[in-house]
Amino acid sequence: MKHILVATDGSDASSRAVEQAAELAAKFDVPLTVGHVLHFERPANELARMAEVEHMVRHATQASGVNFPNVPDTMLGLFKDTAPGDNTVRLITVIGEEIVKRAVDRAKELGVKTTKTMISQGDTADAILDMIDETGTDMCVVGHRGLGRVKTMLLGSVALKVVQQAGCSVLSVR
């Protein structure tokens, strides 16, 4: 093993993937790249759940320098009351950067010596597959959403697509 990529969106499943990837990278003393895919067109309620879990809305508004008189507690409230455009893009980007920073910090705590980061946008699975190619990754670690068989068949799965199409080993963490 020469290089590990872990994809994270800040969810519980991806946090477990970060832990697993960091443990492997530390054990084998290989570089770890932490990747994140920005989701500008994702449903607001899905983004709200993710941000609420990580409590990132206030951090993102402070770090982005966007001036909102009454910062809401959730992404749903944030996007409901703000005009779309540069501010929304900037906030999503800052949240993505914070997700990656926290993952890198955790990886270093677990003994990873060399870390890199990548942030992309677009279709999540395709962006992860591009990251694999760009980094020369020979192992990718992703979180599995835990959907049932029927839901996975109907809705598709990022982890499933990455497992099926990646040119490297893929570890899907539950």
Helices and strands as residue ranges (DSSP letters): E 4-7, H 12-28, E 32-38, H 44-54, H 57-64, H 75-81, H 86-109, E 115-121, H 124-135, E 139-143, H 149-155, H 158-165, E 169-173
